[in-house]
Amino acid sequence: MDASRRHFLVAGQTLLALAAIPMKSLLAAASGFGSAKAANLALLSRETFLPLVNSSFAVRGGVLTTAWLTLLSVEDMNQKAPAPAMPMAVPPKAAKTAPPKVDTFTLHFHLIGETLQQGTYELEHDALGRFSLFVVPSGTSMYVAVISHLQEPAGGPAPHPVHSNGQPGAPTAPENS
């Protein structure tokens, strides 16, 4: 093959253009991963996962699917109302603030594919999209994820985020909504 200056320049420009495109985006487009919308785990409740029992979640390791987790069950972990206490000669002091309300549930999975270590993985489901989830092994090919959502902090509604006005040493102020 004759190597001319023109061929050399065209090949160089092509390589330069390919180098400018991140490889991750090329592989993601080829695998189909990344086409699903990202889901906000803070908005996913126990009721969101209940209809997905026996469905599969793709576990992504980089850009490739490394395993599949099948959702076996969704377990409610919320504390039940305490039983009435026996009367005491000296009653305990009343709490100044109510404890925060927390919605906690556990997702139980069965693994198909590569064994996963305890850690955070990106999962993808057709109905939910992509989201990160911390999973823990709990036996042979069984995994568990515990999700807790703070519904209302003790002492009232959630505080507003604060930000600085950009000046060094400036006090923080509540963010205007």
GUDRENMI-26342 format. One line per 3 residues: number of its first residue (from 1); for each residue z, y, x of N, C-alpha, C. Coordinates in nm, 4 decimals. Each point is the difference from the previous one (the first is absolute). Layout:
NUM) Z Y X Z Y X Z Y X | ...;
//
This chain:
1) 0.0000 -0.1173 0.0842 0.0000 0.1173 -0.0842 0.0000 0.1230 0.0884 | -0.0847 0.0927 -0.0344 -0.0070 0.1258 0.0737 0.1092 0.0946 -0.0483 | 0.0813 0.0490 0.0905 0.1058 0.0946 -0.0344 -0.0481 0.1401 0.0320;
4) -0.0335 0.0731 -0.1048 -0.0443 0.1377 0.0196 0.1183 0.0938 -0.0243 | -0.0174 0.1228 0.0366 0.1024 0.1007 -0.0201 0.0266 0.0167 -0.1499 | -0.1060 -0.0062 -0.0804 0.0140 0.0156 -0.1449 0.0858 -0.1125 -0.0584;
7) -0.0265 -0.1252 0.0375 0.0797 -0.1129 -0.0468 0.1463 0.0137 0.0435 | 0.0188 0.0437 0.1219 0.1346 0.0184 0.0520 0.0758 0.1053 -0.0807 | -0.0641 0.1133 -0.0325 0.0646 0.1065 -0.0763 0.0300 -0.0445 -0.1437;
10) -0.0927 -0.0707 -0.0640 0.0225 -0.0478 -0.1363 0.1162 -0.0992 -0.0026 | 0.0027 -0.0922 0.0963 0.1086 -0.0975 0.0066 0.1331 0.0693 0.0271 | 0.0006 0.0991 0.0848 0.1219 0.0744 0.0305 0.0519 0.0764 -0.1207;
13) -0.0904 0.0629 -0.0759 0.0416 0.0739 -0.1197 0.0535 -0.0952 -0.1070 | -0.0619 -0.1157 -0.0136 0.0462 -0.0981 -0.0980 0.1399 -0.0493 0.0356 | 0.0220 -0.0314 0.1262 0.1323 -0.0450 0.0433 0.1044 0.1089 -0.0176;
16) -0.0379 0.1245 0.0294 0.0904 0.1124 -0.0163 0.0379 0.0177 -0.1468 | -0.0980 -0.0124 -0.0894 0.0274 0.0129 -0.1436 0.0908 -0.1128 -0.0481 | -0.0237 -0.1224 0.0456 0.0848 -0.1120 -0.0396 0.1409 0.0130 0.0557;
19) 0.0118 0.0552 0.1184 0.1321 0.0183 0.0598 0.0802 0.1052 -0.0749 | -0.0670 0.0950 -0.0641 0.0691 0.1057 -0.0734 0.0575 -0.0511 -0.1321 | -0.0560 -0.1075 -0.0543 0.0501 -0.0571 -0.1249 0.1131 -0.0956 0.0345;
22) 0.1163 0.0198 -0.0589 0.1110 -0.0904 0.0316 -0.0338 -0.1433 -0.0385 | 0.0297 -0.0929 0.0894 -0.0299 -0.1405 -0.0220 0.0763 -0.0528 -0.1208 | 0.1207 0.0521 -0.0210 0.0815 -0.0454 -0.1118 -0.0709 0.0257 -0.1331;
25) -0.0663 0.1137 -0.0129 -0.0680 0.0301 -0.1257 -0.1225 -0.0888 -0.0186 | -0.0677 -0.0357 0.1094 -0.1139 -0.0903 -0.0115 0.0442 -0.1386 -0.0440 | 0.1075 -0.0512 0.0600 0.0498 -0.1323 -0.0354 0.0588 -0.0017 -0.1408;
28) 0.0665 0.1082 -0.0387 0.0567 0.0070 -0.1342 -0.1099 -0.0009 -0.1043 | -0.1080 0.0699 0.0261 -0.1113 0.0018 -0.0937 -0.0640 -0.1379 -0.0092 | -0.0070 -0.0700 0.1113 -0.0608 -0.1322 0.0010 0.0875 -0.1018 -0.0723;
31) 0.1301 0.0129 0.0106 0.0891 -0.0983 -0.0619 0.0306 0.0321 -0.1449 | -0.0303 0.1204 -0.0454 0.0311 0.0391 -0.1362 0.1406 0.0550 -0.0137 | 0.0823 -0.0130 0.1034 0.1352 0.0525 -0.0060 -0.0053 0.1507 0.0146;
34) 0.0822 0.0674 -0.0730 0.0002 0.1445 0.0054 -0.0740 0.0590 -0.1181 | -0.0733 -0.0838 -0.0742 -0.0709 0.0514 -0.1156 0.0950 0.0195 -0.1179 | 0.1136 -0.0701 0.0006 0.0980 0.0157 -0.1071 0.0809 0.1267 0.0233;
37) 0.0444 0.0593 -0.1093 0.0805 0.1211 0.0116 0.1387 -0.0345 0.0525 | 0.0622 0.0938 0.0667 0.1344 -0.0216 0.0517 0.0997 0.0195 -0.1134 | 0.0939 -0.0923 -0.0128 0.1021 0.0078 -0.1036 0.1274 0.0558 0.0604;
40) 0.0733 0.0759 -0.0789 0.1279 0.0553 0.0434 0.1090 -0.0969 -0.0450 | 0.0643 -0.0666 0.0940 0.1011 -0.1002 -0.0322 0.1146 0.0613 -0.0799 | 0.0267 0.1274 0.0179 0.1078 0.0651 -0.0743 -0.0288 0.0032 -0.1494;
43) -0.1262 -0.0117 -0.0379 -0.0367 0.0036 -0.1419 -0.0155 -0.1399 -0.0599 | 0.0095 -0.1028 0.0828 -0.0162 -0.1366 -0.0480 0.1359 -0.0565 -0.0406 | 0.0147 -0.0326 -0.1261 0.1272 -0.0488 -0.0521 -0.0038 -0.1514 -0.0187;
46) 0.1120 -0.0547 -0.0419 0.0082 -0.1431 -0.0291 -0.1002 -0.0356 -0.1086 | -0.0139 0.0866 -0.0992 -0.0941 -0.0235 -0.1097 -0.1446 -0.0014 0.0487 | -0.0281 0.0703 0.1088 -0.1350 0.0011 0.0564 -0.0350 -0.1369 0.0569;
49) 0.0980 -0.0658 0.0633 -0.0249 -0.1277 0.0666 0.0072 -0.1204 -0.0941 | 0.0722 0.0111 -0.1124 0.0172 -0.1146 -0.0905 -0.1324 -0.0615 -0.0463 | -0.1004 0.0784 -0.0424 -0.1252 -0.0641 -0.0424 -0.0807 -0.0595 0.1159;
52) 0.0400 0.0278 0.1240 -0.0749 -0.0472 0.1164 0.0546 -0.1307 0.0568 | 0.0987 -0.0606 -0.0683 0.0529 -0.1291 0.0452 -0.1147 -0.1008 0.0010 | -0.0070 -0.0795 0.1060 -0.1046 -0.0998 0.0272 -0.1313 0.0614 0.0464;
55) -0.0006 0.1283 0.0320 -0.1196 0.0593 0.0592 0.0215 0.0147 0.1505 | -0.1100 0.0195 0.0732 0.0068 0.0027 0.1462 -0.0172 0.1407 0.0555 | 0.0707 0.0242 0.1089 -0.0062 0.1257 0.0729 -0.0560 -0.0308 0.1384;
58) -0.1010 0.0731 0.0427 -0.0551 -0.0170 0.1349 0.0921 0.0691 0.0989 | 0.0335 -0.0697 0.1072 0.0825 0.0572 0.1068 -0.0937 0.0368 0.1129 | 0.0014 0.1242 0.0397 -0.0920 0.0478 0.1035 0.0707 0.0095 0.1338;
61) -0.0644 -0.0559 0.1004 0.0436 0.0143 0.1378 -0.1109 0.0760 0.0712 | 0.0167 0.1292 0.0157 -0.1099 0.0820 0.0520 -0.1025 0.0174 -0.1103 | -0.1234 -0.0450 0.0234 -0.1051 0.0149 -0.0996 -0.0371 -0.1315 -0.0661;
64) 0.0610 -0.1101 0.0435 -0.0349 -0.1302 -0.0540 0.1108 -0.0526 -0.0902 | -0.0369 -0.0808 -0.0981 0.0990 -0.0674 -0.0833 0.0560 -0.1150 0.0812 | 0.1313 0.0022 0.0235 0.0615 -0.1047 0.0801 0.0702 -0.1030 -0.0864;
67) 0.0355 0.0370 -0.1240 0.0722 -0.0914 -0.0870 -0.0091 0.0495 -0.1435 | 0.0435 -0.0856 -0.0904 0.0081 0.0343 -0.1420 0.1408 -0.0308 -0.0472 | 0.0600 0.0934 -0.0731 0.1304 -0.0216 -0.0607 -0.0196 -0.0110 -0.1506;
70) 0.0457 -0.1108 -0.0579 -0.0065 -0.0182 -0.1445 0.1359 0.0363 -0.0579 | 0.0016 0.0931 -0.0938 0.1247 0.0436 -0.0626 0.0493 -0.1091 -0.0946 | 0.1172 -0.0566 0.0314 0.0564 -0.1081 -0.0802 0.0909 0.0508 -0.1112;
73) 0.0811 0.1009 0.0312 0.0922 0.0522 -0.1011 0.0456 0.1402 0.0369 | 0.0506 0.0687 -0.1008 0.0590 0.1332 0.0158 0.1416 -0.0101 -0.0550 | 0.0979 0.0244 0.0861 0.1399 -0.0178 -0.0383 0.0699 0.1349 -0.0115;
76) 0.0653 0.0215 -0.1125 0.0765 0.1226 -0.0226 0.1309 -0.0093 0.0780 | 0.0269 0.0963 0.0855 0.1213 -0.0022 0.0830 0.0982 0.1104 -0.0399 | -0.0225 0.0649 -0.1134 0.0885 0.1079 -0.0432 0.1363 -0.0565 -0.0370;
79) 0.1032 0.0780 0.0305 0.1356 -0.0420 -0.0326 0.0202 0.0082 -0.1504 | 0.0643 -0.1005 -0.0517 0.0343 0.0007 -0.1419 0.1225 0.0883 -0.0202 | 0.0232 0.0431 -0.1226 0.1176 0.0829 -0.0298 0.1258 -0.0794 0.0313;
82) 0.0960 0.0624 0.0694 0.1212 -0.0739 0.0357 0.0820 -0.0341 -0.1249 | 0.0700 -0.1121 0.0086 0.0877 -0.0411 -0.1096 0.1172 0.0970 -0.0082 | 0.0546 0.0207 -0.1192 0.1145 0.0919 -0.0108 0.1156 -0.0469 0.0884;
85) 0.0596 0.0939 0.0693 0.1091 -0.0325 0.0919 0.1288 -0.0214 -0.0779 | 0.0855 -0.0796 0.0582 0.1315 -0.0227 -0.0597 0.0807 0.1289 0.0121 | 0.0810 0.0298 -0.0987 0.0820 0.1213 0.0094 0.0936 -0.0088 0.1205;
88) 0.0179 0.1123 0.0646 0.0859 0.0058 0.1186 0.1145 0.0970 -0.0261 | 0.1104 -0.0242 0.0687 0.1140 0.0902 -0.0132 -0.0367 0.1369 0.0545 | -0.0711 0.0015 0.1120 -0.0464 0.1254 0.0581 -0.1527 -0.0055 0.0020;
91) -0.0649 0.0778 -0.0868 -0.1466 -0.0066 -0.0037 -0.0612 0.0577 0.1274 | -0.1168 -0.0535 0.0418 -0.0654 0.0553 0.1196 -0.0530 0.1402 -0.0284 | -0.0159 0.0759 0.1069 -0.0534 0.1359 -0.0136 -0.1432 -0.0079 -0.0502;
94) -0.0321 0.0916 -0.0866 -0.1363 0.0058 -0.0538 -0.0941 0.0543 0.1071 | -0.1208 -0.0536 0.0044 -0.0993 0.0466 0.0975 -0.0430 0.1417 -0.0356 | -0.0196 0.0822 0.1035 -0.0425 0.1387 -0.0224 -0.1450 0.0069 -0.0425;
97) -0.0806 -0.0908 0.0510 -0.1412 -0.0035 -0.0379 -0.0377 -0.1424 -0.0371 | -0.0973 -0.0123 -0.0853 -0.0473 -0.1325 -0.0397 -0.0837 -0.0589 0.1136 | 0.0018 -0.1310 0.0140 -0.0839 -0.0611 0.1042 -0.1478 0.0204 -0.0344;
100) -0.0856 0.0005 0.1005 -0.1424 0.0199 -0.0276 -0.0571 -0.1183 -0.0782 | -0.1000 0.0277 -0.0813 -0.0675 -0.1066 -0.0735 -0.1136 -0.0520 0.0863 | 0.0020 -0.1305 0.0229 -0.0990 -0.0622 0.0871 -0.0667 -0.1145 -0.0754;
103) -0.1324 -0.0044 0.0052 -0.0757 -0.1111 -0.0570 -0.0418 -0.0894 0.1154 | 0.0550 -0.1214 0.0046 -0.0268 -0.0926 0.1103 -0.0580 -0.1300 -0.0547 | -0.1055 -0.0468 0.0655 -0.0600 -0.1275 -0.0377 -0.0537 -0.0691 0.1234;
106) -0.0166 -0.1319 -0.0112 -0.0462 -0.0818 0.1113 -0.1311 -0.0668 -0.0377 | -0.0945 0.0018 0.0937 -0.1275 -0.0691 -0.0171 0.0045 -0.1268 0.0847 | -0.0293 -0.1140 -0.0605 -0.0020 -0.1277 0.0701 -0.1456 -0.0437 0.0155;
109) -0.0402 -0.0302 0.1243 -0.1382 -0.0347 0.0317 -0.0100 -0.1380 0.0635 | -0.1175 -0.0604 -0.0142 -0.0373 -0.1219 0.0727 -0.1164 0.0382 0.0915 | 0.0087 -0.0395 0.1271 -0.0998 0.0383 0.1003 -0.1087 -0.1046 0.0129;
112) -0.1239 0.0467 0.0082 -0.1146 -0.0845 0.0340 -0.0680 0.0687 0.1182 | -0.0066 -0.0669 0.1132 -0.0624 0.0583 0.1187 0.0959 0.0036 0.1168 | -0.0256 0.0919 0.0923 0.0826 0.0131 0.1202 0.1441 0.0303 -0.0354;
115) 0.0933 -0.0607 0.0744 0.1420 0.0290 -0.0192 0.0263 0.1456 0.0358 | 0.0793 0.0673 -0.0816 0.0325 0.1409 0.0222 0.1417 0.0116 0.0539 | 0.0184 0.0907 0.0921 0.1334 0.0337 0.0471 0.0591 0.1019 -0.0972;
118) 0.1310 0.0149 0.0030 0.0632 0.1046 -0.0799 -0.0575 0.1339 0.0433 | -0.0426 0.0803 -0.0943 -0.0541 0.1302 0.0348 -0.0742 0.0641 -0.1152 | -0.0568 0.1164 0.0280 -0.0741 0.0758 -0.0998 -0.1479 -0.0331 0.0129;
121) -0.0606 -0.0360 -0.1112 -0.1410 -0.0368 -0.0034 -0.0705 0.0805 -0.1084 | -0.1280 0.0209 0.0199 -0.0799 0.0662 -0.1022 -0.0556 -0.1069 -0.0921 | 0.0329 0.0123 -0.1285 -0.0460 -0.0936 -0.1016 -0.1044 0.0681 -0.0864;
124) -0.0904 -0.0801 -0.0544 -0.1011 0.0542 -0.0896 -0.0133 -0.0928 -0.1203 | -0.0033 0.0626 -0.1176 -0.0175 -0.0732 -0.1258 -0.1011 0.0768 -0.0838 | -0.0843 -0.0733 -0.0732 -0.1039 0.0644 -0.0799 0.0580 0.0993 -0.1001;
127) 0.1116 -0.0339 -0.0632 0.0573 0.0862 -0.1033 0.0823 0.1154 0.0577 | 0.0608 -0.0197 0.1171 0.0906 0.1011 0.0557 -0.0613 0.0831 0.1115 | -0.0938 -0.0538 0.0709 -0.0541 0.0686 0.1175 0.0749 -0.0443 0.1248;
130) 0.0041 0.0873 0.1020 0.0662 -0.0294 0.1271 0.1379 0.0634 0.0026 | 0.0939 -0.0704 0.0619 0.1322 0.0569 0.0224 0.0688 -0.0793 0.1099 | 0.0950 0.0633 0.0658 0.0767 -0.0653 0.1064 0.1260 -0.0588 -0.0603;
133) 0.0370 -0.1195 0.0477 0.1169 -0.0679 -0.0534 0.0696 -0.0754 0.1127 | 0.1320 0.0108 0.0045 0.0818 -0.0718 0.0984 0.0323 -0.1373 -0.0578 | -0.0458 -0.1055 0.0669 0.0230 -0.1363 -0.0478 0.0853 -0.0766 0.1000;
136) 0.0800 -0.0929 -0.0544 0.0925 -0.0796 0.0806 -0.0230 -0.1474 -0.0324 | -0.0138 -0.0848 0.1022 -0.0125 -0.1441 -0.0271 0.1288 -0.0537 -0.0628 | -0.0147 -0.0918 -0.0970 0.1191 -0.0610 -0.0615 -0.0263 -0.1491 -0.0228;
139) -0.0338 -0.0689 0.1059 -0.0301 -0.1417 -0.0093 -0.1431 -0.0257 0.0429 | -0.0431 -0.1248 -0.0144 -0.1343 -0.0376 0.0402 -0.1018 0.0613 -0.0941 | -0.0847 0.0850 0.0509 -0.1075 0.0701 -0.0710 0.0472 0.0810 -0.1201;
142) 0.1275 0.0354 -0.0039 0.0540 0.0847 -0.1066 0.0421 0.1335 0.0600 | -0.0259 0.1077 -0.0732 0.0322 0.1342 0.0472 0.0604 0.0801 -0.1132 | 0.0831 0.0980 0.0358 0.0693 0.0826 -0.0969 -0.0159 0.1465 0.0403;
145) -0.0139 0.0861 -0.1010 0.0016 0.1449 0.0211 0.0952 0.0593 -0.1022 | 0.0944 0.0816 0.0453 0.0954 0.0659 -0.0890 -0.0395 0.1459 -0.0105 | -0.0120 0.0474 -0.1229 -0.0399 0.1388 -0.0245 0.1103 0.0677 -0.0787;
148) 0.0450 0.1154 0.0488 0.1021 0.0800 -0.0691 -0.0538 0.1407 -0.0200 | 0.0070 0.0444 -0.1239 -0.0416 0.1368 -0.0333 0.1226 0.0775 -0.0464 | 0.0254 0.1123 0.0625 0.1077 0.0889 -0.0409 -0.0485 0.0761 -0.1223;
151) 0.0596 -0.0280 -0.1160 -0.0442 0.0637 -0.1228 0.0593 0.1387 -0.0159 | 0.1276 0.0125 0.0271 0.0656 0.1299 -0.0090 0.1162 0.0001 0.0970 | -0.0035 0.0910 0.0970 0.1103 0.0014 0.0961 0.1305 0.0435 -0.0660;
154) 0.1114 -0.0399 0.0617 0.1300 0.0439 -0.0499 0.0060 0.1515 0.0066 | 0.0501 0.0607 -0.1039 0.0137 0.1445 0.0011 -0.1189 0.0717 -0.0608 | -0.0936 -0.0716 -0.0613 -0.1081 0.0695 -0.0693 -0.1362 -0.0337 0.0548;
157) -0.0985 0.0820 -0.0357 -0.1381 -0.0283 0.0404 -0.0194 0.0115 0.1505 | -0.1105 -0.0542 0.0450 -0.0304 -0.0005 0.1435 -0.0118 0.1425 0.0524 | 0.0467 0.0245 0.1218 -0.0119 0.1339 0.0582 -0.1449 0.0321 0.0320;
160) -0.0304 0.1287 0.0010 -0.1346 0.0438 0.0351 -0.0182 -0.0089 0.1503 | -0.1215 -0.0357 0.0466 -0.0235 -0.0015 0.1439 0.0124 0.1412 0.0567 | 0.0407 0.0093 0.1242 0.0126 0.1298 0.0639 -0.1022 0.0122 0.1108;
163) -0.0384 0.1223 0.0292 -0.0926 0.0249 0.1095 0.0358 0.1321 0.0648 | -0.0423 0.0155 0.1200 0.0238 0.1219 0.0752 -0.1161 0.0954 -0.0220 | 0.0250 0.1287 0.0147 -0.1095 0.0964 -0.0168 -0.0880 0.0087 0.1241;
166) 0.0220 -0.0895 0.0949 -0.0858 -0.0070 0.1176 0.0534 0.0765 0.1195 | 0.1031 0.0806 -0.0178 0.0569 0.0764 0.1100 0.1060 -0.0843 0.0704 | -0.0011 0.0005 0.1327 0.1026 -0.0771 0.0715 0.1389 0.0522 -0.0353;
169) 0.0896 -0.0919 -0.0290 0.1383 0.0374 -0.0314 0.0173 0.0510 -0.1410 | -0.1067 -0.0005 -0.0802 0.0100 0.0500 -0.1370 0.0725 -0.1015 -0.0858 | 0.0820 0.0473 -0.0933 0.0687 -0.0948 -0.0879 -0.0998 -0.0664 -0.0943;
172) 0.0400 -0.1169 -0.0459 -0.0865 -0.0690 -0.0951 0.0298 0.0512 -0.1395 | -0.1008 -0.0042 -0.0838 0.0152 0.0492 -0.1363 -0.0583 -0.1033 -0.0950 | 0.0488 -0.0047 -0.1237 -0.0569 -0.0948 -0.0952 -0.1486 0.0293 -0.0224;
175) -0.0746 -0.1074 -0.0153 -0.1427 0.0138 -0.0227 -0.0231 0.0387 -0.1448 | -0.0833 0.0993 -0.0239 -0.0313 0.0420 -0.1368 -0.0983 -0.0953 -0.0601 | 0.0271 -0.0460 -0.1218 -0.0909 -0.0945 -0.0667 -0.0972 0.0739 -0.0872;
//
